[in-house]
Amino acid sequence: MSGLPVGRRSRYENPGTAWSADEVAILSDAVLHAPSVQNTRPWSLTLQERTAVLSELAEVPLPEQDLEGRDRRISCGAALENLVLAVRSLGWAADVDVRVAGGAVTATVIGARRAVVTQVENRRFRAISDRRSHRPAFGSRAVSEDIRDSVRSAATSPGVVGRWISGHIEALAMGWMLDYAARVLQADYQRALSMWCQAAPRGAAEQQVDFGLDKDAFTATGLGAIGLVTSHPHVPDACQLAAQIECESVLVISTRADEPYDHVRAGEAVEDAWLEATSRGLVASIMTQPLHLAEVRTRLEDLLDGMAVPQALMRFGYPDPHRRH
Ligand SMILES: Cc1cc2nc3c(=O)[nH]c(=O)nc-3n(C[C@H](O)[C@H](O)[C@H](O)COP(=O)(O)O)c2cc1C
């Protein structure tokens, strides 16, 4: 394999005998169930001897809002996490080597040494087939601090930070950023926000806050710009979004650097947090579109600790028992 070895994580031994047919089925199935941007599954998986190679498919077209390919690499990271958990569940140590060549990611996982799977790995592996995107509003049951801690810890590793949005000021700032991004990006993202807030409480604080975003990027001002006078669905305003954020558990996953390798790491963190949550009865969804705007990434980074670049937003909660899914 050519390219820059940006992510070597451990030395591996000579691969021995090949994966069995059962192992091939388990590894392939785990990768198939990973979340991916617009369900594109932008990777290929090659299984040979005791090696599994996950390669980013550069030919999968990039959405117009993501010409840098961030989402494609985050998707590959999520698939890599599932692959590693599957290798571990089979009782092999997973030796991982991630490389980026010409902007495309190749991850090699070797399972040639026996190693006992941990309870946490097993629990997350078993959650792979249950995990799915849950976009509507959640039920009213609150997520306990213990569970929030375990989900945040799952998303945190060297170079990757998981951080909950906390309190009114952060929720309001985030609401403004999402509102701003919705106006800039339009259509699909507006639809996602309107689903999120279909149960949003109304009458939240009506503060006008200037977060330094580029007002010229708005197509118009006021509520009309985000749905009423266009063919797009009605989108809640920033205050409604803030109220919704405040009553949900919204996690920001950030990375210390912002290179292709970091996007893969963010994807691994997304999937680990999602599987941890799923194993504890929570449901979740992910949103990355607002973070395709550099100014939103910068503002959100400033709002948090200013030390890491936001890569993904995830919301967690319990399903609404009164809603059919
Ligand atoms: C990097 C990335 C970005 C995503 N962005 C969004 C999004 O903005 N809105 C959304 O509803 N789902 C988003 N998703 C979720 C995918 O649409 C979803 O994973 C895919 O359709 C497969 O469905 P599943 O998650 O239920 O298995 C994203 C997933 C990934 C990995």
PDBQT file of the ligand as one rigid body, heavy atoms in Angstrom, charges set to zero:
ROOT
HETATM    1  C1  LIG A 401     -21.393  11.382   8.160  1.00  0.00    +0.000 C 
HETATM    2  C2  LIG A 401     -22.882  11.179   8.251  1.00  0.00    +0.000 A 
HETATM    3  C3  LIG A 401     -23.728  12.257   8.071  1.00  0.00    +0.000 A 
HETATM    4  C4  LIG A 401     -25.102  12.082   8.194  1.00  0.00    +0.000 A 
HETATM    5  N1  LIG A 401     -25.916  13.176   8.074  1.00  0.00    +0.000 NA
HETATM    6  C5  LIG A 401     -27.219  13.043   8.298  1.00  0.00    +0.000 A 
HETATM    7  C6  LIG A 401     -28.058  14.186   8.306  1.00  0.00    +0.000 A 
HETATM    8  O1  LIG A 401     -27.602  15.317   8.129  1.00  0.00    +0.000 OA
HETATM    9  N2  LIG A 401     -29.378  14.003   8.544  1.00  0.00    +0.000 N 
HETATM   10  C7  LIG A 401     -29.895  12.746   8.767  1.00  0.00    +0.000 A 
HETATM   11  O2  LIG A 401     -31.105  12.636   8.990  1.00  0.00    +0.000 OA
HETATM   12  N3  LIG A 401     -29.128  11.648   8.749  1.00  0.00    +0.000 NA
HETATM   13  C8  LIG A 401     -27.809  11.772   8.545  1.00  0.00    +0.000 A 
HETATM   14  N4  LIG A 401     -27.014  10.664   8.578  1.00  0.00    +0.000 N 
HETATM   15  C9  LIG A 401     -27.594   9.345   8.827  1.00  0.00    +0.000 C 
HETATM   16  C10 LIG A 401     -27.733   8.530   7.536  1.00  0.00    +0.000 C 
HETATM   17  O3  LIG A 401     -28.734   9.092   6.707  1.00  0.00    +0.000 OA
HETATM   18  C11 LIG A 401     -28.087   7.087   7.916  1.00  0.00    +0.000 C 
HETATM   19  O4  LIG A 401     -27.022   6.557   8.657  1.00  0.00    +0.000 OA
HETATM   20  C12 LIG A 401     -28.321   6.201   6.720  1.00  0.00    +0.000 C 
HETATM   21  O5  LIG A 401     -29.441   6.628   5.986  1.00  0.00    +0.000 OA
HETATM   22  C13 LIG A 401     -28.552   4.737   7.144  1.00  0.00    +0.000 C 
HETATM   23  O6  LIG A 401     -29.649   4.654   8.022  1.00  0.00    +0.000 OA
HETATM   24  P1  LIG A 401     -29.482   4.091   9.503  1.00  0.00    +0.000 P 
HETATM   25  O7  LIG A 401     -28.618   5.051  10.272  1.00  0.00    +0.000 OA
HETATM   26  O8  LIG A 401     -30.892   4.029  10.061  1.00  0.00    +0.000 OA
HETATM   27  O9  LIG A 401     -28.831   2.734   9.427  1.00  0.00    +0.000 OA
HETATM   28  C14 LIG A 401     -25.643  10.794   8.455  1.00  0.00    +0.000 A 
HETATM   29  C15 LIG A 401     -24.780   9.713   8.625  1.00  0.00    +0.000 A 
HETATM   30  C16 LIG A 401     -23.417   9.888   8.529  1.00  0.00    +0.000 A 
HETATM   31  C17 LIG A 401     -22.492   8.732   8.761  1.00  0.00    +0.000 C 
ENDROOT
TORSDOF 0
